[in-house]
């Protein structure tokens, strides 16, 4: 089907648009509007825009190689996979390749977020490999070497920063350094499931793990190690973080002493955080879907049948729990998944005294709100998981996408995303922290984490409309 080019006026649709208007290819509209101008937290950055009509448009500040640009690039490449038979998609592939050709994948262990950017080269390799639309032996060789570089970084991370003992043994710490007292030592985060094992699954499928000791057992173990302690079977939601060491690590010790960590029922030596953060749950569910897809592509679904079945069971429980928390009116999801808008943090009243709580003026309040990045990630996972036959939540995914368009997409911009969130000595993980913490302001200027997540969701929705 051939779609006419979107006029500039398309981006000016107001909230309250009709359902039929979601047939607009918003992935294309958003890439047109934002490839060269989106935000990494407060800084506006972008990729070269190789628009076939206007020539190359360079961003004011070119994106550097880190977690957020990696997420945006992954979203753009997902859309390219859908539309790669068009000159429009070719222009964006070339623009992104122009940027990535100057980069190197991280091989530095310790921070899974940075290693995750290697996914950019997975998508670019598919275009440049023999038989690809942009077949180029030199470029394909470069992209493969970058994937192997990322795999070596994961292998070193496994060697240095795997949990040594207990029920979570073999799990990879999300962020760690050689000084356990100063890092996130012994911690597994929902976010890390997308950054580490989902990356490894794609590298295995691409044939980029030769010469390492990495394999499907490592991928599966990241979920079997974390799930029993992150999953709350009563509320059917995942906690944000698990902690296996609350004595060596200063951050964990302070959190425990402040009363914001709780021992897990299965193992009182393992602690979990207090809240269920929407974006973290989105990363976790999308990670499982991506891993299952890679296992299917390589035949690992049969070779590792027990682990495959376990992951599918986790996915179905998680999808059912998240669909149960979908806002009935809008189809979106809240920043804090277990509450509705009645949850409200008040500066000075709910503040625990940390100087990090300064997002709201003295006496101000922030209610729990519908959050765009969580809504996009969960929607992408529901649509993709249903398309691949792992779950049966396509209708919830469609409602989610239609809600995203009405609730958050305005004039080529995406609103209402949480800038960031973490847990440390001065970020206690309480409900108040996720609503009024200094580093969790609401961004209304197309922050990169929501842009990448939106493109993944839009691409999945548009597959069903093509």
C-alpha positions in Angstrom: 0.0 0.0 0.0 1.3 3.4 -0.9 0.9 6.2 1.5 1.0 9.9 0.6 3.6 12.1 2.2 2.3 13.7 5.4 1.8 17.5 5.1 3.4 19.6 7.7 -0.1 20.4 9.1 -0.5 16.8 10.1 1.6 17.5 13.1 -0.9 20.1 14.4 -3.7 17.7 15.4 -5.1 18.4 18.8 -6.0 16.1 21.6 -9.4 14.4 21.1 -8.7 13.2 17.6 -10.9 10.4 16.2 -9.8 6.8 16.4 -9.5 6.6 12.6 -6.8 9.2 12.7 -4.4 6.7 14.3 -4.1 5.3 10.8 -1.7 8.2 10.2 1.8 6.8 10.1 3.0 8.6 13.2 6.3 6.8 13.2 7.1 8.6 9.9 5.7 11.9 11.2 7.8 11.7 14.4 11.0 10.8 12.6 10.4 13.6 10.1 9.9 16.0 13.0 12.5 14.8 15.5 15.4 12.9 14.0 17.6 16.0 14.2 16.1 17.5 17.3 15.1 15.6 20.5 16.2 15.8 24.1 18.6 13.8 26.2 17.4 15.0 29.5 17.7 18.8 29.2 20.1 18.9 26.2 18.7 19.1 22.7 20.6 16.7 20.4 20.0 14.8 17.2 21.2 12.6 14.3 22.1 13.7 10.8 18.9 14.0 8.8 19.6 12.6 5.3 16.2 13.8 4.0 16.0 13.0 0.3 14.2 16.2 -0.5 16.0 18.8 1.6 19.5 17.3 1.7 21.4 16.5 4.9 20.3 18.6 7.9 22.8 18.4 10.8 21.6 18.7 14.4 22.6 21.7 16.5 24.4 19.2 18.7 25.1 15.7 17.4 24.1 12.9 19.8 27.0 11.2 21.7 27.3 7.4 22.1 25.2 6.6 25.2 22.1 4.9 26.4 19.5 7.4 25.3 20.7 7.9 21.7 21.0 4.1 21.5 17.3 3.8 22.4 16.3 6.4 19.8 18.4 4.8 17.1 16.9 1.4 17.9 13.4 2.8 17.4 14.3 4.4 14.1 15.9 1.1 12.8 12.7 -0.8 13.9 10.7 1.6 11.7 13.2 1.2 8.9 12.7 -2.6 9.0 9.0 -2.0 8.4 9.3 0.6 5.5 12.7 -0.4 4.0 11.2 -0.7 0.5 10.7 3.1 0.4 13.0 6.0 -0.5 11.7 7.7 2.7 13.0 4.9 4.9 16.3 4.7 3.0 17.0 8.3 3.7 16.7 7.7 7.5 18.8 4.6 7.4 21.6 6.6 5.6 21.4 9.4 8.1 21.6 7.1 11.0 24.4 5.1 9.4 26.3 8.4 8.8 26.2 8.9 12.6 26.9 5.4 13.7 29.9 5.0 11.3 31.7 7.4 13.5 31.0 5.4 16.7 32.3 2.4 18.5 30.3 0.0 20.6 31.2 0.0 24.3 33.3 -2.9 25.5 33.6 -1.4 28.9 31.9 -3.6 31.6 30.0 -2.3 34.5 27.1 -0.3 33.0 24.6 -2.4 31.0 22.9 0.8 29.8 26.0 1.7 27.7 26.6 -1.8 26.4 22.9 -1.9 25.2 23.7 0.7 22.5 25.4 -2.1 20.5 21.8 -2.9 19.3 22.3 -0.1 16.8 24.8 -2.1 14.9 22.5 -5.1 14.8 20.0 -3.2 12.8 22.6 -1.5 10.6 24.2 -4.8 9.9 20.9 -6.2 8.6 20.9 -3.5 6.0 24.6 -3.8 5.0 25.1 -7.6 5.0 25.1 -9.6 1.8 21.7 -9.4 0.2 20.8 -6.4 2.4 19.2 -3.3 0.9 22.5 -1.4 1.4 24.8 -4.3 0.8 28.3 -3.1 1.5 31.0 -5.6 2.5 33.2 -3.0 4.3 30.3 -1.6 6.3 28.9 -5.0 7.2 32.4 -6.1 8.4 32.6 -2.9 10.5 29.2 -3.4 12.1 29.9 -7.1 12.8 33.1 -6.1 14.6 31.2 -3.6 16.7 28.7 -6.3 17.6 31.6 -8.5 18.6 33.1 -5.7 20.6 29.8 -5.3 22.5 29.7 -9.0 23.1 33.2 -8.9 24.6 32.0 -6.2 26.9 29.1 -8.3 28.0 31.5 -11.3 28.5 33.7 -9.2 30.7 30.7 -7.9 32.6 29.6 -11.4 33.2 33.1 -12.3 34.6 33.3 -9.2 36.9 29.8 -8.4 37.9 27.8 -11.5 38.2 26.1 -12.2 41.6 28.1 -14.9 43.2 25.7 -16.8 45.5 22.2 -17.3 46.6 19.0 -17.6 44.6 20.0 -14.8 42.3 23.5 -16.3 41.6 24.6 -15.8 38.0 22.5 -12.6 37.6 24.2 -9.6 36.2 24.5 -6.4 38.3 22.9 -3.5 36.5 25.6 -1.0 37.3 28.8 -1.8 39.2 32.4 -0.8 39.7 35.4 -2.4 41.3 34.5 -0.6 44.5 31.3 -2.4 45.8 30.7 0.3 48.4 30.2 3.0 45.8 28.3 1.3 43.1 25.0 -0.5 42.6 26.7 -3.7 43.8 24.5 -6.8 43.9 21.5 -5.1 42.3 19.4 -6.4 39.4 17.0 -3.8 37.9 14.0 -4.4 35.6 15.6 -1.9 33.3 18.7 -4.1 33.0 16.8 -7.0 31.5 16.4 -5.0 28.4 20.0 -3.6 28.5 21.8 -6.9 29.1 20.2 -10.2 28.2 17.9 -8.8 25.5 21.1 -7.4 23.8 22.9 -10.8 24.2 20.0 -12.6 22.6 20.2 -10.4 19.5 24.0 -10.8 19.4 23.7 -14.6 19.5 21.1 -14.5 16.7 23.5 -12.3 14.6 26.4 -14.7 15.2 28.5 -12.1 17.0 29.4 -14.0 20.2 32.1 -16.2 18.8 35.2 -16.3 21.0 33.2 -15.6 24.2 31.7 -17.9 26.8 28.3 -16.3 26.4 25.2 -18.4 25.4 21.5 -18.9 25.9 22.0 -20.2 29.4 23.2 -16.7 30.3 20.2 -15.1 28.7 17.7 -17.3 30.4 19.5 -17.0 33.8 19.1 -13.3 33.9 15.3 -13.8 34.1 15.2 -16.9 36.3 17.6 -15.1 38.7 15.5 -11.9 39.0 11.9 -13.0 38.5 11.3 -14.7 41.9 12.3 -11.6 43.7 11.0 -8.8 41.5 7.6 -10.3 40.8 4.7 -9.6 43.2 2.2 -12.4 42.6 -0.5 -10.6 44.6 -0.4 -7.3 42.8 0.9 -8.9 39.6 3.5 -6.3 39.1 7.3 -6.2 39.2 9.3 -4.2 41.7 11.9 -2.0 40.3 15.1 -3.5 41.8 16.3 -6.4 43.9 19.3 -6.2 46.3 21.5 -9.1 47.2 24.1 -7.2 49.3 22.9 -4.6 51.8 26.0 -4.6 53.9 28.9 -4.0 51.6 27.2 -1.4 49.4 26.6 2.0 51.0 23.6 2.9 48.8 21.8 -0.3 49.7 22.7 0.0 53.4 21.3 3.6 53.6 18.1 2.6 51.8 17.6 -0.3 54.2 18.2 1.9 57.2 15.7 4.4 56.0 13.0 1.8 55.8 12.6 1.7 52.0 13.8 -1.8 51.3 12.0 -5.0 52.2 13.1 -8.6 52.6 11.8 -11.0 49.9 9.5 -13.7 51.1 11.5 -16.4 49.3 14.8 -15.3 50.7 15.1 -12.9 53.6 18.7 -12.2 52.5 17.5 -10.7 49.3 15.7 -7.3 49.4 13.4 -5.6 47.0 12.5 -1.9 46.4 9.3 -0.3 47.5 7.5 0.7 44.3 6.4 -0.6 40.8 7.7 2.0 38.3 6.0 2.0 35.0 9.0 2.4 32.7 11.0 -0.3 34.4 8.1 -2.7 33.9 8.0 -1.7 30.3 11.7 -2.5 29.8 11.2 -5.9 31.5 8.3 -7.1 29.4 9.8 -5.9 26.1 13.0 -7.6 27.0 11.2 -11.0 27.4 9.4 -10.5 24.0 12.7 -9.7 22.2 14.5 -12.7 23.8 11.7 -15.1 22.8 11.8 -13.7 19.2 15.6 -14.3 19.0 15.2 -17.8 20.4 12.6 -18.6 17.7 14.9 -17.2 15.0 17.8 -19.5 16.0 16.0 -22.7 17.0 16.9 -22.1 20.7 13.2 -22.4 21.5 13.6 -26.2 20.9 17.2 -26.6 22.1 16.4 -24.7 25.4 12.8 -25.7 25.6 12.4 -25.6 29.3 13.9 -22.1 29.6 11.8 -21.0 26.6 8.6 -22.2 28.3 9.6 -20.5 31.6 10.1 -17.1 29.8 6.7 -17.5 28.0 5.1 -18.1 31.4 6.8 -15.0 32.9 5.6 -13.0 29.9 2.0 -14.1 30.2 1.9 -13.3 33.9 3.4 -9.9 33.4 1.2 -9.1 30.4 -1.9 -10.1 32.3 -0.9 -8.0 35.3 -0.1 -4.9 33.2 -3.3 -5.1 31.2 -5.2 -5.2 34.5 -3.5 -1.9 35.4 -4.3 -0.2 32.0 -6.3 3.0 32.5 -9.8 2.3 31.3 -10.5 5.8 30.1 -7.3 6.5 28.2 -5.7 3.1 27.5 -2.4 4.4 29.0 -0.4 3.5 32.1 0.6 5.5 35.2 4.0 6.5 36.4 3.4 4.4 39.5 1.5 1.3 38.4 -0.3 0.4 41.6 -2.0 3.7 42.0 -4.3 6.0 40.1 -4.3 9.8 40.1 -5.4 9.8 43.8 -1.8 9.2 44.8 -0.3 12.6 45.5 3.1 13.7 46.8 3.4 17.1 48.6 6.7 18.9 48.9 7.6 19.4 52.6 5.0 16.8 53.8 5.9 13.6 51.9 9.6 14.7 51.5 12.0 12.5 53.6 14.5 15.4 53.9 16.7 14.6 50.9 17.9 17.6 48.9 17.1 15.6 45.8 13.4 16.3 46.4 13.3 19.7 44.8 11.3 19.3 41.6 8.2 20.9 43.2 8.2 24.3 44.9 7.7 24.3 48.7 4.1 23.4 49.4 3.5 22.2 45.8 2.1 18.8 44.9 2.4 16.3 42.1 -0.2 13.6 41.5 0.5 10.3 40.0 0.2 10.8 36.2 -0.2 9.0 33.0 3.4 8.5 31.8 4.3 8.3 28.1 7.4 6.2 28.1 5.9 3.4 30.2 2.8 3.5 28.0 4.9 3.2 24.8 7.1 0.4 26.0 4.2 -1.7 27.4 2.2 -1.1 24.2 5.1 -2.1 22.0 5.5 -5.3 24.0 1.8 -6.2 24.0 1.5 -5.6 20.2 4.7 -7.4 19.4 4.1 -10.3 21.8 0.6 -10.8 20.4 1.9 -10.6 16.8 4.4 -13.3 17.5 1.8 -15.5 19.2 3.2 -15.4 22.7 0.3 -13.6 24.4 -3.2 -12.6 23.5 -3.4 -8.9 24.2 -3.5 -7.3 20.8 -6.6 -5.3 21.6 -5.1 -3.9 24.8 -2.1 -3.0 22.7 -4.2 -1.2 20.2 -6.1 0.7 22.9 -2.7 1.6 24.4 -1.4 3.0 21.1 -4.6 5.0 20.4 -4.4 6.4 23.9 -0.8 7.4 23.4 -1.7 9.4 20.2 -4.5 11.2 22.0 -2.8 11.7 25.3 0.8 12.5 24.5 1.4 13.3 20.8 1.0 17.0 19.9 2.5 18.9 17.0 5.3 16.4 16.3 6.1 16.4 20.0 5.7 13.7 22.8 4.8 14.9 26.3 4.6 13.6 29.8 7.7 11.4 30.1 9.6 10.9 33.3 13.2 12.1 32.8 14.9 9.5 34.9 14.7 7.5 38.1 17.0 5.5 40.3 17.7 4.2 43.8 20.7 5.3 45.9 21.5 6.8 49.2 19.7 10.1 48.3 17.0 8.5 46.1 14.9 6.4 48.4 12.5 4.8 46.0 9.4 5.9 47.8 6.2 7.0 45.9 7.2 10.6 46.7 10.6 10.1 45.1 9.1 8.9 41.8 6.7 11.9 41.8 8.7 14.8 43.1 12.4 13.7 43.1 14.9 16.2 41.6 15.9 13.8 38.9 12.4 12.7 37.9 10.8 15.9 36.4 8.1 15.5 33.8 9.5 16.2 30.3 7.2 17.6 27.7 9.9 18.1 25.0 10.3 14.7 23.3 12.9 13.2 25.6 14.9 10.4 23.9 13.7 7.6 26.0 10.1 8.2 25.1 11.0 8.9 21.5 12.7 5.5 21.0 9.9 3.8 22.9 7.2 5.5 20.8 8.8 4.5 17.5 8.9 0.9 18.7 5.2 1.0 19.6 4.2 2.9 16.4 6.1 0.4 14.3 4.3 -2.5 15.8 0.9 -0.8 15.4 1.6 0.1 11.8 2.6 -3.5 11.0 -1.0 -4.4 11.7 -2.3 -1.6 9.6 -0.1 -2.2 6.5 
